[in-house]
Amino acid sequence: MAKQDSTEKDSNSETEFGFQAEVARLLHLMVHSVYSEKEIFLRELVSNGADACDKLRYEAITKPELIVDDPDLRLTIVADEENKTLSIADNGIGMSRAELIDNLGIIARSGTKAFLAAAEKKGGDAPSVIGQFGVGFYSAFMVADRIEVLSRKAGSKSVQIWSSDGINGFNVTKAPKAQADALTRGTLVRLHLKDDALAYLKEQELERIIRAYSDHIPFHIDFLTLKDDKEERRQLNSASALWTRPKSKITEDQYKEFYHHAGGLYDTPAITIHYKAEGRHEYTVLLFVPTMPPFDLYDPARAGRVRLYVRRVFITDDADILPAYLRFVRGVVDSEDVPLNVSREMLQNNPIVGSIRNAVTNRVLGDIKSLSEKDTEKFEILWTTFGAVLKEGLYEDMERRDTLFQIARFHTTNGEDLRSLKDYVAGMKQNQTAIYYLAGESKEQVQASPQLEGFAARGVEVLLLSDPVDNFWVTTALGFDGKPFQSITQGDIDLSAIDPLEKKKGTKADAEKAAPDTAKLVGRLKTLFADNLSDVRASARLVESPACLVAPEGGPDRGLGKFLDKQSGKGGVLPVLEINPSHALVKALSQAGAGKKGKAFDDLAWLLLDQARILEGAAPTDPAKFAERLNRFVLDGLK
């Protein structure tokens, strides 16, 4: 750090930088379509200043010398009507030269393209995407035609100025001595306001915006004026951490605004969880379950966003307060018991934090379960948004699997409504012993699967699973309410104990009569497909379709097998081909075999296998030969 400070100290020349190519587009969107209310710029700048103060409070735990000369962390707003400038300053952590370039010169970092896509898609209704991509600072260009950022990193002697008009790139230079001496620590953002934004120089207007958006910020936000050569400060916000107030004294709007600030999301939360735990450990919880998915919901890191405070001092947002499958939850946990100087590494093994994690996780799941019982419509929206993530817990969290099973909802063959496992078990048919499921790549694909036909003929409900995680949790789940889970694409399922909805006359007699021919056909197909299939057999699950593929006993079912094959890039366990002896195509194949028409038999057999592959969303074994065979049959039919 000292080396970097020395380098900055010696850098006296101004340096010009060009923005990334995408920045001009983004700033144009920012000014013209992203924010519906220009006053939002002040909320964004205040939030940045508060975060800087939070970071310094945390750093000062181990480096008290950073804060000892000026321990009163605050934000200061100064309006200069004569020069048409508005300044927002904080005495927080500050930024080095490199940080100014990185943080203010690379808009939204890796999220820029995603932000642009979301903003351009939403057009004028895009404020819901703000806060998810780290672009809030640039909202100031809605009201300013030039911005200067003066910053001194805590503990550094170097003061740098970043400046830009939002069009032609930006400059970074060493601050003149007078300006440097005036800034002992932190960051000052000076906006040169446009003529149509001069109302933001009025103290009353600034106070209104601060109270509307930033009243909960746990730092004083002062309005500074100069009268008779003396500075006068007036506090604009209550500076009370919202989570420390009684629930009865907090309005829904205040909860929502805190959610917007703390969570970086701009929808309306589906669930607000606010309580104070007392007893063995004392801590306060204020959490929100969003309605809309955060942009990083499927980030490979699967990191949570719950912030840990210790006696209102921010510690980290990387304490893993909630398990990864609840990473969409936003908010804060403030402990009275955790040591203030606890490190991020110590948090992982701290017994107090472990106890908090356990209790808070149970509370969040309990409130989600309560919502599922009290407000079906609202819960189904939540499940549609986050169900695939919550189901990760079925695979990872054995301790809470029963609770998650009670929360989980599934699409099934019993219509479009989501169904609970409790509903499924209550509707099981007489003699049905298992909870049947079918896993695939999409709801539409599994709904069209021929394996469902035998179950539909008997009115047996089947869970339709189409999320990637479904392929895994079903392999470890023992069952629900004493009923095991069973894939309908694995093994030879016997449904004979369950009566069909409509009994077909002569079915048994016809089957016995056709049995010898079926056995011969199966034997010939086994020989033909020896390198492609593990077995061929007559099917008890097919009704309308001629054939389908299933997995053999013991290995992964077809859903998991195909998923693993796709990940590894090579084939796994060979499938089983089941044929429907009563189908006209299978009968024609049997006749072709009896007539010793080798070429016709082979062509029709391969078409049958490829058709089964296509029905489960796969490509034919050899697309070129599939087309040749199909063309021959079509041409023969046209003669």
Summary of the structure (lengths in Angstrom):
residues: 639
radius of gyration: 32.7
end to end distance: 84.9
largest distance: 112.2
contacts: 1986
relative contact order: 0.06
helix: 46%
strand: 19%
